[in-house]
Amino acid sequence: MALSKMITYDNGTTASYHRIDGLLVCCHPDNGATVTATLYSYLTEDTRAANAGAPVSTVAVTAELTETQTNGNLRKTMYAKIKALPEWADAEDC
């Protein structure tokens, strides 16, 4: 699972494939958790699959999750949380 969205960075590089590479989960004693996803951006899905280069950008996205959300597929939940952000609203699953 990943996200597809064309993003042009300040240096003029354009990336279209964005993938969660890691999750850091901090559980709350009462319920739920704070989850930070490391999102890597690559030029294309093909360049990522071919290991043809390092990510052109890396960003950490943090979200508060309920206990129910933490008991499911965290990666899928975080993709949904990322897509709910205004800057990712038009991203598509790929």
SULWO-V961558 format. One record per helix or strand of 2 or more residues. SS is the DSSP state (H for helix, E for strand). FROM is the first residue (numbers start at 1). TO is the last residue. If there is no record, write none. Layout:
[[SS/FROM/TO] [SS/FROM/TO]]
This chain:
[[E/3/8] [E/14/27] [E/33/42] [H/45/49] [E/57/65] [H/67/70] [H/74/83] [H/86/88] [E/92/93]]
